[in-house]
């Protein structure tokens, strides 16, 4: 690769980013520190985050190395269709803001296990709390550290072990300050992420323009469409080799909705940013995040498509190959990053680091919140003071990150670590979504029905993969969701006491009226999404 590693000016830019984010985090910590120690302030930043801080924090927590490296690689291999994961997420965020978020705020929900305990019973809540902790620590946090360190090793030549340690310690510095520090530093992280990402996109388009002797980056877009028309279709035909990953129309009207609504509406890692705000502010924050979602494919998918066109026309012939001589799509983003001039490469490298660190901080904060409020306070020390809860929360962050840093290097033995982890994590999605949706919107749903669905989710997902491996994963997930929904309905209706179920949540239907400004914003966003799919169908 050309210009591999960082030059002196890149290090200067990168150090400015590190010092700047750390100093800003410390400033927020000192400026907004409450007079009295409060667990809700520490874990949720109650009433402190503005809508733009909430929206930026959602995006910063969501976007990580797998987007810059993996999604750019998918852009190289598949094309624009991979953008459905981002654009359909924008539509799902609107649904979350209108129908799911009001239920949490009306019932003073702080954690997802608390919702299950309040709606069903402590058994369901504890089982899911333990499972979420294991998943977040041993799968999600570990994989973010692993993929992040791998990305830094490939793009800048950093030592893999030192990269893991550096990312983990930097994330701890941000996380121990609580949700306020995370929320406001995430604004800076997102600005860096977008600017650095756009720099790489600009370079990629400029390379295309130069290679084909066309003036300007807008002409380069026309060249991409002309040279790789098959990469500019959102809906893949059944004969596509990637149909199993993105099964045609299912990404628009199928189980992609289940995947996104569960991730953004029933996931502590994401929804926690909104739980300490007013409904109006939280909704604006989610809408802002949805708008930012529209930009992500420009930052990560478009460079992948540009790299594909340049590769097809003679560039990057060696750089895009793995050690066995096969084309490796995930090399697309590092290849482009290494072509950036000194200084600008430092900005792009800072963007990649910002995405990784923000995701680590968000995940660590969620681990800390669930353990402290749903395990420690419930079972270990119910009489714990606010100061004790905050202290336990900080210790939990250090412990979780230490575990992640110890395990992450072991993932190098897995040939397809990210794909395996993603599919394994998604095995619980149908059950979680069914339990939450029936719990919110059908008062009769019983605790026994929820527990049955929770226990069946992984066995059904495993059986589906073994018995119907050729069926696209999203379609299998949709079928499993329907089966679990039928189970919940059946178990509930067979219980004669379900008619008198006292566990229904407090719901005021007026909460589902989002207000004029949110409605107008949602309509404009939906129109933009409809136009994108109509143009690139």
ABEGO torsion letter per residue (X at the ends): XBGBEBBAAAAAAAAAAAAAAAAAAAAAAAAABBABBBAAAAAAGBGABBAAAAAAAAAAAABBAAAAAAAAAAAAAAEAAAAAAAAAAAAAAAAAAAAAAAAAAAAGBABAAAAAAAABBAAAAAAAAAAAAAAAAAAAAAAAAAAAAAAAAAAAGBBAAAAAAAAAAAAAAAAAAEAAAAAAAAAAAAAAAAAAAAAAAAAAAAAAAAAAGBBEAAAAAAAAAAABAAAABABBBAABAAAAABBEAAAAABAAAAAAAAAAAABAAAAAAAAABBAAAAAAAAAAAAAAAAAAAAAAAAAAAAAAAAAAAGBGAAAABBAAGBBBAAAAAAAAAAABBBGAAAAAAAAAAAAAAAAAAAAAAAAAAAAAAAAAAAAABAABBAAAAAAAAAAAAAAAAAAAAAAAAAAAABABAAAAAAAAAAAAAAAAAAAAAAAAABAABBAAAAAAAAAAAAAAAAAAAAABAABBAAAAAAAAAAAAAAAAAAAAAABAAAAABAABBBBBAAAABAEAAAAAAAAAAAAAAAAAAAAAX
